[in-house]
Amino acid sequence: MDDADVQINFDAPAVLRKWPSLNRERIKKSWGATPYLVAAGTLDECIREFMSKPAFQHHLYEIHTAPQGDLVSAVLSAEHTVELARLRDFL
């Protein structure tokens, strides 16, 4: 797949959410934790907001957006978001 084949709508609506944490680890869903809203806007804005957070906290965040083919799932993990940020810079 070359750059011309990559089609990601960075203007798609998205929200950035953060999981509550204890000792830098996510509090488990089984304990009643749910991620809370940090920012709402476009996928691009949420990626930028995510990248502005300290790297040691990235695992606490996720972006929720509409799926876009194989490259963008409904819930983006920290690792996936970092890769999308890198890809965005090349598109």
PDB file of N, CA, C and O in Angstrom:
ATOM      1  N   MET A   1       0.853  -1.173   0.000  1.00  0.00           N
ATOM      2  CA  MET A   1       0.000   0.000   0.000  1.00  0.00           C
ATOM      3  C   MET A   1       0.900   1.238   0.000  1.00  0.00           C
ATOM      4  O   MET A   1       1.757   1.390   0.871  1.00  0.00           O
ATOM      5  N   ASP A   2       0.700   2.112  -0.975  1.00  0.00           N
ATOM      6  CA  ASP A   2       1.489   3.338  -0.973  1.00  0.00           C
ATOM      7  C   ASP A   2       0.663   4.489  -0.424  1.00  0.00           C
ATOM      8  O   ASP A   2      -0.531   4.337  -0.165  1.00  0.00           O
ATOM      9  N   ASP A   3       1.306   5.651  -0.247  1.00  0.00           N
ATOM     10  CA  ASP A   3       0.636   6.806   0.354  1.00  0.00           C
ATOM     11  C   ASP A   3      -0.611   7.221  -0.398  1.00  0.00           C
ATOM     12  O   ASP A   3      -1.552   7.732   0.210  1.00  0.00           O
ATOM     13  N   ALA A   4      -0.643   7.015  -1.709  1.00  0.00           N
ATOM     14  CA  ALA A   4      -1.808   7.405  -2.505  1.00  0.00           C
ATOM     15  C   ALA A   4      -3.024   6.553  -2.164  1.00  0.00           C
ATOM     16  O   ALA A   4      -4.159   7.001  -2.331  1.00  0.00           O
ATOM     17  N   ASP A   5      -2.800   5.324  -1.686  1.00  0.00           N
ATOM     18  CA  ASP A   5      -3.900   4.428  -1.339  1.00  0.00           C
ATOM     19  C   ASP A   5      -4.475   4.709   0.046  1.00  0.00           C
ATOM     20  O   ASP A   5      -5.585   4.270   0.350  1.00  0.00           O
ATOM     21  N   VAL A   6      -3.749   5.424   0.880  1.00  0.00           N
ATOM     22  CA  VAL A   6      -4.181   5.679   2.253  1.00  0.00           C
ATOM     23  C   VAL A   6      -5.197   6.816   2.262  1.00  0.00           C
ATOM     24  O   VAL A   6      -4.908   7.933   1.832  1.00  0.00           O
ATOM     25  N   GLN A   7      -6.387   6.510   2.757  1.00  0.00           N
ATOM     26  CA  GLN A   7      -7.460   7.504   2.826  1.00  0.00           C
ATOM     27  C   GLN A   7      -7.988   7.521   4.256  1.00  0.00           C
ATOM     28  O   GLN A   7      -8.734   6.630   4.662  1.00  0.00           O
ATOM     29  N   ILE A   8      -7.601   8.521   4.999  1.00  0.00           N
ATOM     30  CA  ILE A   8      -8.098   8.673   6.361  1.00  0.00           C
ATOM     31  C   ILE A   8      -8.721  10.050   6.467  1.00  0.00           C
ATOM     32  O   ILE A   8      -8.108  11.050   6.095  1.00  0.00           O
ATOM     33  N   ASN A   9      -9.934  10.098   6.971  1.00  0.00           N
ATOM     34  CA  ASN A   9     -10.613  11.370   7.161  1.00  0.00           C
ATOM     35  C   ASN A   9     -10.274  11.891   8.556  1.00  0.00           C
ATOM     36  O   ASN A   9     -10.898  11.498   9.542  1.00  0.00           O
ATOM     37  N   PHE A  10      -9.290  12.773   8.630  1.00  0.00           N
ATOM     38  CA  PHE A  10      -8.881  13.339   9.905  1.00  0.00           C
ATOM     39  C   PHE A  10      -9.858  14.404  10.398  1.00  0.00           C
ATOM     40  O   PHE A  10      -9.722  14.905  11.515  1.00  0.00           O
ATOM     41  N   ASP A  11     -10.854  14.753   9.558  1.00  0.00           N
ATOM     42  CA  ASP A  11     -11.907  15.696   9.955  1.00  0.00           C
ATOM     43  C   ASP A  11     -13.126  14.992  10.548  1.00  0.00           C
ATOM     44  O   ASP A  11     -14.100  15.646  10.921  1.00  0.00           O
ATOM     45  N   ALA A  12     -13.075  13.667  10.636  1.00  0.00           N
ATOM     46  CA  ALA A  12     -14.185  12.899  11.203  1.00  0.00           C
ATOM     47  C   ALA A  12     -14.362  13.253  12.677  1.00  0.00           C
ATOM     48  O   ALA A  12     -13.376  13.515  13.366  1.00  0.00           O
ATOM     49  N   PRO A  13     -15.596  13.266  13.171  1.00  0.00           N
ATOM     50  CA  PRO A  13     -15.832  13.530  14.593  1.00  0.00           C
ATOM     51  C   PRO A  13     -15.152  12.465  15.471  1.00  0.00           C
ATOM     52  O   PRO A  13     -15.112  11.284  15.123  1.00  0.00           O
ATOM     53  N   ALA A  14     -14.631  12.908  16.593  1.00  0.00           N
ATOM     54  CA  ALA A  14     -13.946  11.988  17.516  1.00  0.00           C
ATOM     55  C   ALA A  14     -13.963  12.572  18.917  1.00  0.00           C
ATOM     56  O   ALA A  14     -14.170  13.770  19.106  1.00  0.00           O
ATOM     57  N   VAL A  15     -13.741  11.703  19.897  1.00  0.00           N
ATOM     58  CA  VAL A  15     -13.596  12.146  21.284  1.00  0.00           C
ATOM     59  C   VAL A  15     -12.376  11.457  21.887  1.00  0.00           C
ATOM     60  O   VAL A  15     -12.092  10.294  21.600  1.00  0.00           O
ATOM     61  N   LEU A  16     -11.672  12.194  22.719  1.00  0.00           N
ATOM     62  CA  LEU A  16     -10.537  11.662  23.468  1.00  0.00           C
ATOM     63  C   LEU A  16     -11.021  11.368  24.872  1.00  0.00           C
ATOM     64  O   LEU A  16     -11.602  12.228  25.534  1.00  0.00           O
ATOM     65  N   ARG A  17     -10.778  10.146  25.324  1.00  0.00           N
ATOM     66  CA  ARG A  17     -11.196   9.734  26.665  1.00  0.00           C
ATOM     67  C   ARG A  17      -9.983   9.240  27.446  1.00  0.00           C
ATOM     68  O   ARG A  17      -9.012   8.740  26.879  1.00  0.00           O
ATOM     69  N   LYS A  18     -10.069   9.397  28.770  1.00  0.00           N
ATOM     70  CA  LYS A  18      -8.994   8.937  29.653  1.00  0.00           C
ATOM     71  C   LYS A  18      -9.588   8.017  30.712  1.00  0.00           C
ATOM     72  O   LYS A  18     -10.637   8.296  31.292  1.00  0.00           O
ATOM     73  N   TRP A  19      -8.890   6.921  30.944  1.00  0.00           N
ATOM     74  CA  TRP A  19      -9.285   6.004  32.003  1.00  0.00           C
ATOM     75  C   TRP A  19      -8.770   6.526  33.337  1.00  0.00           C
ATOM     76  O   TRP A  19      -7.643   7.013  33.419  1.00  0.00           O
ATOM     77  N   PRO A  20      -9.588   6.428  34.381  1.00  0.00           N
ATOM     78  CA  PRO A  20      -9.081   6.762  35.713  1.00  0.00           C
ATOM     79  C   PRO A  20      -7.926   5.807  36.059  1.00  0.00           C
ATOM     80  O   PRO A  20      -7.889   4.667  35.598  1.00  0.00           O
ATOM     81  N   SER A  21      -7.001   6.291  36.867  1.00  0.00           N
ATOM     82  CA  SER A  21      -5.832   5.463  37.164  1.00  0.00           C
ATOM     83  C   SER A  21      -5.487   5.492  38.638  1.00  0.00           C
ATOM     84  O   SER A  21      -5.897   6.379  39.388  1.00  0.00           O
ATOM     85  N   LEU A  22      -4.726   4.498  39.020  1.00  0.00           N
ATOM     86  CA  LEU A  22      -4.185   4.386  40.361  1.00  0.00           C
ATOM     87  C   LEU A  22      -2.764   3.866  40.197  1.00  0.00           C
ATOM     88  O   LEU A  22      -2.554   2.806  39.608  1.00  0.00           O
ATOM     89  N   ASN A  23      -1.791   4.605  40.712  1.00  0.00           N
ATOM     90  CA  ASN A  23      -0.379   4.235  40.555  1.00  0.00           C
ATOM     91  C   ASN A  23       0.001   4.065  39.085  1.00  0.00           C
ATOM     92  O   ASN A  23       0.720   3.131  38.728  1.00  0.00           O
ATOM     93  N   ARG A  24      -0.485   4.973  38.236  1.00  0.00           N
ATOM     94  CA  ARG A  24      -0.184   5.011  36.802  1.00  0.00           C
ATOM     95  C   ARG A  24      -0.730   3.826  36.019  1.00  0.00           C
ATOM     96  O   ARG A  24      -0.297   3.591  34.891  1.00  0.00           O
ATOM     97  N   GLU A  25      -1.660   3.079  36.582  1.00  0.00           N
ATOM     98  CA  GLU A  25      -2.298   1.960  35.895  1.00  0.00           C
ATOM     99  C   GLU A  25      -3.795   2.209  35.819  1.00  0.00           C
ATOM    100  O   GLU A  25      -4.390   2.783  36.731  1.00  0.00           O
ATOM    101  N   ARG A  26      -4.393   1.770  34.722  1.00  0.00           N
ATOM    102  CA  ARG A  26      -5.840   1.906  34.570  1.00  0.00           C
ATOM    103  C   ARG A  26      -6.573   1.196  35.697  1.00  0.00           C
ATOM    104  O   ARG A  26      -6.216   0.088  36.095  1.00  0.00           O
ATOM    105  N   ILE A  27      -7.592   1.852  36.194  1.00  0.00           N
ATOM    106  CA  ILE A  27      -8.482   1.168  37.127  1.00  0.00           C
ATOM    107  C   ILE A  27      -9.373   0.266  36.288  1.00  0.00           C
ATOM    108  O   ILE A  27      -9.910   0.697  35.268  1.00  0.00           O
ATOM    109  N   LYS A  28      -9.529  -0.953  36.700  1.00  0.00           N
ATOM    110  CA  LYS A  28     -10.232  -1.950  35.901  1.00  0.00           C
ATOM    111  C   LYS A  28     -11.720  -1.652  35.767  1.00  0.00           C
ATOM    112  O   LYS A  28     -12.360  -1.113  36.670  1.00  0.00           O
ATOM    113  N   LYS A  29     -12.241  -2.024  34.604  1.00  0.00           N
ATOM    114  CA  LYS A  29     -13.663  -1.874  34.339  1.00  0.00           C
ATOM    115  C   LYS A  29     -14.482  -2.676  35.361  1.00  0.00           C
ATOM    116  O   LYS A  29     -15.579  -2.269  35.744  1.00  0.00           O
ATOM    117  N   SER A  30     -13.943  -3.801  35.788  1.00  0.00           N
ATOM    118  CA  SER A  30     -14.648  -4.631  36.766  1.00  0.00           C
ATOM    119  C   SER A  30     -14.789  -3.930  38.118  1.00  0.00           C
ATOM    120  O   SER A  30     -15.623  -4.316  38.937  1.00  0.00           O
ATOM    121  N   TRP A  31     -13.984  -2.914  38.345  1.00  0.00           N
ATOM    122  CA  TRP A  31     -14.088  -2.120  39.576  1.00  0.00           C
ATOM    123  C   TRP A  31     -15.031  -0.940  39.394  1.00  0.00           C
ATOM    124  O   TRP A  31     -15.201  -0.125  40.300  1.00  0.00           O
ATOM    125  N   GLY A  32     -15.651  -0.853  38.199  1.00  0.00           N
ATOM    126  CA  GLY A  32     -16.613   0.200  37.933  1.00  0.00           C
ATOM    127  C   GLY A  32     -16.052   1.405  37.204  1.00  0.00           C
ATOM    128  O   GLY A  32     -16.756   2.398  37.019  1.00  0.00           O
ATOM    129  N   ALA A  33     -14.800   1.336  36.787  1.00  0.00           N
ATOM    130  CA  ALA A  33     -14.182   2.475  36.088  1.00  0.00           C
ATOM    131  C   ALA A  33     -14.667   2.550  34.650  1.00  0.00           C
ATOM    132  O   ALA A  33     -14.883   1.530  33.997  1.00  0.00           O
ATOM    133  N   THR A  34     -14.833   3.762  34.175  1.00  0.00           N
ATOM    134  CA  THR A  34     -15.131   4.024  32.767  1.00  0.00           C
ATOM    135  C   THR A  34     -14.314   5.237  32.339  1.00  0.00           C
ATOM    136  O   THR A  34     -14.043   6.127  33.145  1.00  0.00           O
ATOM    137  N   PRO A  35     -13.926   5.268  31.073  1.00  0.00           N
ATOM    138  CA  PRO A  35     -13.135   6.422  30.625  1.00  0.00           C
ATOM    139  C   PRO A  35     -14.004   7.679  30.583  1.00  0.00           C
ATOM    140  O   PRO A  35     -15.184   7.617  30.239  1.00  0.00           O
ATOM    141  N   TYR A  36     -13.410   8.812  30.934  1.00  0.00           N
ATOM    142  CA  TYR A  36     -14.154  10.069  30.936  1.00  0.00           C
ATOM    143  C   TYR A  36     -13.672  10.968  29.800  1.00  0.00           C
ATOM    144  O   TYR A  36     -12.551  10.827  29.314  1.00  0.00           O
ATOM    145  N   LEU A  37     -14.530  11.885  29.390  1.00  0.00           N
ATOM    146  CA  LEU A  37     -14.261  12.777  28.269  1.00  0.00           C
ATOM    147  C   LEU A  37     -13.171  13.782  28.606  1.00  0.00           C
ATOM    148  O   LEU A  37     -13.216  14.440  29.645  1.00  0.00           O
ATOM    149  N   VAL A  38     -12.189  13.894  27.714  1.00  0.00           N
ATOM    150  CA  VAL A  38     -11.125  14.883  27.841  1.00  0.00           C
ATOM    151  C   VAL A  38     -11.304  15.967  26.775  1.00  0.00           C
ATOM    152  O   VAL A  38     -11.166  17.157  27.059  1.00  0.00           O
ATOM    153  N   ALA A  39     -11.612  15.543  25.549  1.00  0.00           N
ATOM    154  CA  ALA A  39     -11.776  16.499  24.447  1.00  0.00           C
ATOM    155  C   ALA A  39     -12.703  15.901  23.401  1.00  0.00           C
ATOM    156  O   ALA A  39     -12.769  14.684  23.231  1.00  0.00           O
ATOM    157  N   ALA A  40     -13.415  16.772  22.708  1.00  0.00           N
ATOM    158  CA  ALA A  40     -14.277  16.372  21.594  1.00  0.00           C
ATOM    159  C   ALA A  40     -13.985  17.293  20.429  1.00  0.00           C
ATOM    160  O   ALA A  40     -13.759  18.489  20.616  1.00  0.00           O
ATOM    161  N   GLY A  41     -13.987  16.748  19.240  1.00  0.00           N
ATOM    162  CA  GLY A  41     -13.711  17.542  18.046  1.00  0.00           C
ATOM    163  C   GLY A  41     -13.498  16.610  16.878  1.00  0.00           C
ATOM    164  O   GLY A  41     -14.221  15.628  16.714  1.00  0.00           O
ATOM    165  N   THR A  42     -12.503  16.918  16.064  1.00  0.00           N
ATOM    166  CA  THR A  42     -12.175  16.061  14.928  1.00  0.00           C
ATOM    167  C   THR A  42     -11.137  15.023  15.346  1.00  0.00           C
ATOM    168  O   THR A  42     -10.519  15.137  16.404  1.00  0.00           O
ATOM    169  N   LEU A  43     -10.958  14.022  14.507  1.00  0.00           N
ATOM    170  CA  LEU A  43      -9.927  13.016  14.766  1.00  0.00           C
ATOM    171  C   LEU A  43      -8.558  13.693  14.861  1.00  0.00           C
ATOM    172  O   LEU A  43      -7.757  13.354  15.733  1.00  0.00           O
ATOM    173  N   ASP A  44      -8.292  14.639  13.976  1.00  0.00           N
ATOM    174  CA  ASP A  44      -7.021  15.358  14.002  1.00  0.00           C
ATOM    175  C   ASP A  44      -6.827  16.106  15.325  1.00  0.00           C
ATOM    176  O   ASP A  44      -5.751  16.044  15.921  1.00  0.00           O
ATOM    177  N   GLU A  45      -7.861  16.808  15.782  1.00  0.00           N
ATOM    178  CA  GLU A  45      -7.758  17.556  17.044  1.00  0.00           C
ATOM    179  C   GLU A  45      -7.526  16.613  18.224  1.00  0.00           C
ATOM    180  O   GLU A  45      -6.739  16.914  19.121  1.00  0.00           O
ATOM    181  N   CYS A  46      -8.210  15.479  18.219  1.00  0.00           N
ATOM    182  CA  CYS A  46      -8.038  14.519  19.319  1.00  0.00           C
ATOM    183  C   CYS A  46      -6.642  13.894  19.300  1.00  0.00           C
ATOM    184  O   CYS A  46      -6.053  13.659  20.355  1.00  0.00           O
ATOM    185  N   ILE A  47      -6.116  13.627  18.106  1.00  0.00           N
ATOM    186  CA  ILE A  47      -4.754  13.094  18.008  1.00  0.00           C
ATOM    187  C   ILE A  47      -3.759  14.126  18.544  1.00  0.00           C
ATOM    188  O   ILE A  47      -2.842  13.778  19.287  1.00  0.00           O
ATOM    189  N   ARG A  48      -3.937  15.375  18.173  1.00  0.00           N
ATOM    190  CA  ARG A  48      -3.033  16.435  18.645  1.00  0.00           C
ATOM    191  C   ARG A  48      -3.110  16.590  20.170  1.00  0.00           C
ATOM    192  O   ARG A  48      -2.085  16.742  20.835  1.00  0.00           O
ATOM    193  N   GLU A  49      -4.316  16.550  20.710  1.00  0.00           N
ATOM    194  CA  GLU A  49      -4.489  16.647  22.160  1.00  0.00           C
ATOM    195  C   GLU A  49      -3.823  15.457  22.856  1.00  0.00           C
ATOM    196  O   GLU A  49      -3.145  15.624  23.870  1.00  0.00           O
ATOM    197  N   PHE A  50      -4.019  14.263  22.307  1.00  0.00           N
ATOM    198  CA  PHE A  50      -3.399  13.054  22.846  1.00  0.00           C
ATOM    199  C   PHE A  50      -1.872  13.181  22.839  1.00  0.00           C
ATOM    200  O   PHE A  50      -1.215  12.872  23.834  1.00  0.00           O
ATOM    201  N   MET A  51      -1.312  13.636  21.715  1.00  0.00           N
ATOM    202  CA  MET A  51       0.142  13.732  21.590  1.00  0.00           C
ATOM    203  C   MET A  51       0.725  14.794  22.519  1.00  0.00           C
ATOM    204  O   MET A  51       1.922  14.764  22.805  1.00  0.00           O
ATOM    205  N   SER A  52      -0.095  15.729  22.994  1.00  0.00           N
ATOM    206  CA  SER A  52       0.394  16.746  23.927  1.00  0.00           C
ATOM    207  C   SER A  52       0.501  16.218  25.361  1.00  0.00           C
ATOM    208  O   SER A  52       1.082  16.875  26.224  1.00  0.00           O
ATOM    209  N   LYS A  53      -0.052  15.047  25.608  1.00  0.00           N
ATOM    210  CA  LYS A  53       0.006  14.447  26.946  1.00  0.00           C
ATOM    211  C   LYS A  53       1.361  13.767  27.156  1.00  0.00           C
ATOM    212  O   LYS A  53       1.996  13.354  26.185  1.00  0.00           O
ATOM    213  N   PRO A  54       1.813  13.646  28.406  1.00  0.00           N
ATOM    214  CA  PRO A  54       3.089  12.966  28.675  1.00  0.00           C
ATOM    215  C   PRO A  54       3.061  11.516  28.172  1.00  0.00           C
ATOM    216  O   PRO A  54       2.073  10.808  28.368  1.00  0.00           O
ATOM    217  N   ALA A  55       4.124  11.088  27.536  1.00  0.00           N
ATOM    218  CA  ALA A  55       4.194   9.744  26.955  1.00  0.00           C
ATOM    219  C   ALA A  55       3.935   8.655  28.000  1.00  0.00           C
ATOM    220  O   ALA A  55       3.348   7.620  27.681  1.00  0.00           O
ATOM    221  N   PHE A  56       4.365   8.878  29.232  1.00  0.00           N
ATOM    222  CA  PHE A  56       4.165   7.842  30.257  1.00  0.00           C
ATOM    223  C   PHE A  56       2.694   7.677  30.635  1.00  0.00           C
ATOM    224  O   PHE A  56       2.339   6.720  31.323  1.00  0.00           O
ATOM    225  N   GLN A  57       1.836   8.597  30.195  1.00  0.00           N
ATOM    226  CA  GLN A  57       0.398   8.496  30.462  1.00  0.00           C
ATOM    227  C   GLN A  57      -0.403   8.037  29.243  1.00  0.00           C
ATOM    228  O   GLN A  57      -1.610   7.823  29.355  1.00  0.00           O
ATOM    229  N   HIS A  58       0.228   7.881  28.099  1.00  0.00           N
ATOM    230  CA  HIS A  58      -0.491   7.555  26.864  1.00  0.00           C
ATOM    231  C   HIS A  58      -1.384   6.320  26.995  1.00  0.00           C
ATOM    232  O   HIS A  58      -2.469   6.282  26.416  1.00  0.00           O
ATOM    233  N   HIS A  59      -0.945   5.322  27.742  1.00  0.00           N
ATOM    234  CA  HIS A  59      -1.723   4.088  27.860  1.00  0.00           C
ATOM    235  C   HIS A  59      -3.070   4.313  28.560  1.00  0.00           C
ATOM    236  O   HIS A  59      -3.928   3.430  28.535  1.00  0.00           O
ATOM    237  N   LEU A  60      -3.263   5.461  29.172  1.00  0.00           N
ATOM    238  CA  LEU A  60      -4.525   5.760  29.866  1.00  0.00           C
ATOM    239  C   LEU A  60      -5.577   6.366  28.926  1.00  0.00           C
ATOM    240  O   LEU A  60      -6.737   6.508  29.312  1.00  0.00           O
ATOM    241  N   TYR A  61      -5.184   6.721  27.707  1.00  0.00           N
ATOM    242  CA  TYR A  61      -6.066   7.422  26.776  1.00  0.00           C
ATOM    243  C   TYR A  61      -6.509   6.517  25.638  1.00  0.00           C
ATOM    244  O   TYR A  61      -5.829   5.554  25.281  1.00  0.00           O
ATOM    245  N   GLU A  62      -7.671   6.853  25.076  1.00  0.00           N
ATOM    246  CA  GLU A  62      -8.147   6.215  23.862  1.00  0.00           C
ATOM    247  C   GLU A  62      -9.015   7.211  23.106  1.00  0.00           C
ATOM    248  O   GLU A  62      -9.644   8.086  23.701  1.00  0.00           O
ATOM    249  N   ILE A  63      -9.040   7.066  21.803  1.00  0.00           N
ATOM    250  CA  ILE A  63      -9.858   7.930  20.953  1.00  0.00           C
ATOM    251  C   ILE A  63     -11.000   7.096  20.399  1.00  0.00           C
ATOM    252  O   ILE A  63     -10.796   5.982  19.916  1.00  0.00           O
ATOM    253  N   HIS A  64     -12.210   7.651  20.475  1.00  0.00           N
ATOM    254  CA  HIS A  64     -13.409   7.008  19.939  1.00  0.00           C
ATOM    255  C   HIS A  64     -13.838   7.781  18.696  1.00  0.00           C
ATOM    256  O   HIS A  64     -13.992   9.001  18.745  1.00  0.00           O
ATOM    257  N   THR A  65     -14.029   7.078  17.585  1.00  0.00           N
ATOM    258  CA  THR A  65     -14.431   7.691  16.327  1.00  0.00           C
ATOM    259  C   THR A  65     -15.127   6.647  15.465  1.00  0.00           C
ATOM    260  O   THR A  65     -15.185   5.473  15.831  1.00  0.00           O
ATOM    261  N   ALA A  66     -15.647   7.066  14.337  1.00  0.00           N
ATOM    262  CA  ALA A  66     -16.266   6.118  13.404  1.00  0.00           C
ATOM    263  C   ALA A  66     -15.164   5.323  12.707  1.00  0.00           C
ATOM    264  O   ALA A  66     -14.157   5.896  12.293  1.00  0.00           O
ATOM    265  N   PRO A  67     -15.346   4.008  12.575  1.00  0.00           N
ATOM    266  CA  PRO A  67     -14.332   3.202  11.889  1.00  0.00           C
ATOM    267  C   PRO A  67     -14.139   3.670  10.447  1.00  0.00           C
ATOM    268  O   PRO A  67     -15.079   4.121   9.792  1.00  0.00           O
ATOM    269  N   GLN A  68     -12.901   3.552   9.971  1.00  0.00           N
ATOM    270  CA  GLN A  68     -12.560   3.915   8.596  1.00  0.00           C
ATOM    271  C   GLN A  68     -11.688   2.815   7.997  1.00  0.00           C
ATOM    272  O   GLN A  68     -10.461   2.885   8.066  1.00  0.00           O
ATOM    273  N   GLY A  69     -12.302   1.834   7.430  1.00  0.00           N
ATOM    274  CA  GLY A  69     -11.558   0.740   6.803  1.00  0.00           C
ATOM    275  C   GLY A  69     -10.690  -0.005   7.795  1.00  0.00           C
ATOM    276  O   GLY A  69     -11.048  -0.166   8.962  1.00  0.00           O
ATOM    277  N   ASP A  70      -9.543  -0.458   7.311  1.00  0.00           N
ATOM    278  CA  ASP A  70      -8.628  -1.248   8.141  1.00  0.00           C
ATOM    279  C   ASP A  70      -7.729  -0.400   9.030  1.00  0.00           C
ATOM    280  O   ASP A  70      -7.162  -0.912   9.995  1.00  0.00           O
ATOM    281  N   LEU A  71      -7.588   0.883   8.723  1.00  0.00           N
ATOM    282  CA  LEU A  71      -6.619   1.711   9.440  1.00  0.00           C
ATOM    283  C   LEU A  71      -7.150   2.405  10.682  1.00  0.00           C
ATOM    284  O   LEU A  71      -6.380   2.728  11.586  1.00  0.00           O
ATOM    285  N   VAL A  72      -8.451   2.636  10.740  1.00  0.00           N
ATOM    286  CA  VAL A  72      -9.023   3.369  11.869  1.00  0.00           C
ATOM    287  C   VAL A  72     -10.181   2.548  12.441  1.00  0.00           C
ATOM    288  O   VAL A  72     -11.200   2.343  11.781  1.00  0.00           O
ATOM    289  N   SER A  73     -10.006   2.086  13.673  1.00  0.00           N
ATOM    290  CA  SER A  73     -11.071   1.329  14.346  1.00  0.00           C
ATOM    291  C   SER A  73     -11.925   2.280  15.182  1.00  0.00           C
ATOM    292  O   SER A  73     -11.590   3.456  15.323  1.00  0.00           O
ATOM    293  N   ALA A  74     -13.015   1.780  15.731  1.00  0.00           N
ATOM    294  CA  ALA A  74     -13.935   2.615  16.517  1.00  0.00           C
ATOM    295  C   ALA A  74     -13.277   3.148  17.784  1.00  0.00           C
ATOM    296  O   ALA A  74     -13.564   4.267  18.210  1.00  0.00           O
ATOM    297  N   VAL A  75     -12.398   2.357  18.387  1.00  0.00           N
ATOM    298  CA  VAL A  75     -11.661   2.782  19.578  1.00  0.00           C
ATOM    299  C   VAL A  75     -10.183   2.604  19.289  1.00  0.00           C
ATOM    300  O   VAL A  75      -9.709   1.496  19.040  1.00  0.00           O
ATOM    301  N   LEU A  76      -9.459   3.724  19.327  1.00  0.00           N
ATOM    302  CA  LEU A  76      -8.031   3.701  19.017  1.00  0.00           C
ATOM    303  C   LEU A  76      -7.212   3.637  20.297  1.00  0.00           C
ATOM    304  O   LEU A  76      -7.355   4.483  21.180  1.00  0.00           O
ATOM    305  N   SER A  77      -6.362   2.639  20.387  1.00  0.00           N
ATOM    306  CA  SER A  77      -5.462   2.524  21.538  1.00  0.00           C
ATOM    307  C   SER A  77      -4.365   3.572  21.436  1.00  0.00           C
ATOM    308  O   SER A  77      -4.230   4.251  20.418  1.00  0.00           O
ATOM    309  N   ALA A  78      -3.594   3.693  22.490  1.00  0.00           N
ATOM    310  CA  ALA A  78      -2.477   4.640  22.502  1.00  0.00           C
ATOM    311  C   ALA A  78      -1.482   4.322  21.390  1.00  0.00           C
ATOM    312  O   ALA A  78      -1.028   5.222  20.685  1.00  0.00           O
ATOM    313  N   GLU A  79      -1.148   3.054  21.234  1.00  0.00           N
ATOM    314  CA  GLU A  79      -0.179   2.657  20.216  1.00  0.00           C
ATOM    315  C   GLU A  79      -0.694   2.995  18.818  1.00  0.00           C
ATOM    316  O   GLU A  79       0.051   3.506  17.982  1.00  0.00           O
ATOM    317  N   HIS A  80      -1.954   2.713  18.575  1.00  0.00           N
ATOM    318  CA  HIS A  80      -2.572   2.999  17.279  1.00  0.00           C
ATOM    319  C   HIS A  80      -2.604   4.507  17.027  1.00  0.00           C
ATOM    320  O   HIS A  80      -2.349   4.952  15.907  1.00  0.00           O
ATOM    321  N   THR A  81      -2.912   5.289  18.048  1.00  0.00           N
ATOM    322  CA  THR A  81      -2.968   6.744  17.908  1.00  0.00           C
ATOM    323  C   THR A  81      -1.596   7.315  17.571  1.00  0.00           C
ATOM    324  O   THR A  81      -1.494   8.212  16.734  1.00  0.00           O
ATOM    325  N   VAL A  82      -0.552   6.817  18.198  1.00  0.00           N
ATOM    326  CA  VAL A  82       0.810   7.279  17.897  1.00  0.00           C
ATOM    327  C   VAL A  82       1.150   6.974  16.435  1.00  0.00           C
ATOM    328  O   VAL A  82       1.737   7.810  15.747  1.00  0.00           O
ATOM    329  N   GLU A  83       0.786   5.788  15.966  1.00  0.00           N
ATOM    330  CA  GLU A  83       1.049   5.432  14.564  1.00  0.00           C
ATOM    331  C   GLU A  83       0.252   6.320  13.611  1.00  0.00           C
ATOM    332  O   GLU A  83       0.772   6.728  12.572  1.00  0.00           O
ATOM    333  N   LEU A  84      -0.996   6.623  13.948  1.00  0.00           N
ATOM    334  CA  LEU A  84      -1.798   7.523  13.107  1.00  0.00           C
ATOM    335  C   LEU A  84      -1.197   8.925  13.078  1.00  0.00           C
ATOM    336  O   LEU A  84      -1.221   9.589  12.041  1.00  0.00           O
ATOM    337  N   ALA A  85      -0.662   9.374  14.200  1.00  0.00           N
ATOM    338  CA  ALA A  85      -0.016  10.694  14.246  1.00  0.00           C
ATOM    339  C   ALA A  85       1.184  10.724  13.306  1.00  0.00           C
ATOM    340  O   ALA A  85       1.396  11.707  12.597  1.00  0.00           O
ATOM    341  N   ARG A  86       1.960   9.661  13.300  1.00  0.00           N
ATOM    342  CA  ARG A  86       3.114   9.579  12.397  1.00  0.00           C
ATOM    343  C   ARG A  86       2.648   9.550  10.940  1.00  0.00           C
ATOM    344  O   ARG A  86       3.208  10.240  10.087  1.00  0.00           O
ATOM    345  N   LEU A  87       1.625   8.749  10.666  1.00  0.00           N
ATOM    346  CA  LEU A  87       1.099   8.629   9.319  1.00  0.00           C
ATOM    347  C   LEU A  87       0.533   9.966   8.845  1.00  0.00           C
ATOM    348  O   LEU A  87       0.743  10.360   7.698  1.00  0.00           O
ATOM    349  N   ARG A  88      -0.175  10.652   9.714  1.00  0.00           N
ATOM    350  CA  ARG A  88      -0.768  11.954   9.370  1.00  0.00           C
ATOM    351  C   ARG A  88       0.292  12.932   8.882  1.00  0.00           C
ATOM    352  O   ARG A  88       0.042  13.715   7.965  1.00  0.00           O
ATOM    353  N   ASP A  89       1.462  12.892   9.484  1.00  0.00           N
ATOM    354  CA  ASP A  89       2.538  13.802   9.109  1.00  0.00           C
ATOM    355  C   ASP A  89       3.069  13.533   7.703  1.00  0.00           C
ATOM    356  O   ASP A  89       3.684  14.410   7.097  1.00  0.00           O
ATOM    357  N   PHE A  90       2.835  12.320   7.176  1.00  0.00           N
ATOM    358  CA  PHE A  90       3.319  11.978   5.849  1.00  0.00           C
ATOM    359  C   PHE A  90       2.273  12.104   4.768  1.00  0.00           C
ATOM    360  O   PHE A  90       2.601  12.068   3.582  1.00  0.00           O
ATOM    361  N   LEU A  91       1.017  12.252   5.155  1.00  0.00           N
ATOM    362  CA  LEU A  91      -0.064  12.349   4.151  1.00  0.00           C
ATOM    363  C   LEU A  91      -0.261  13.766   3.696  1.00  0.00           C
ATOM    364  O   LEU A  91      -1.123  14.032   2.859  1.00  0.00           O
TER     365      LEU A  91
END
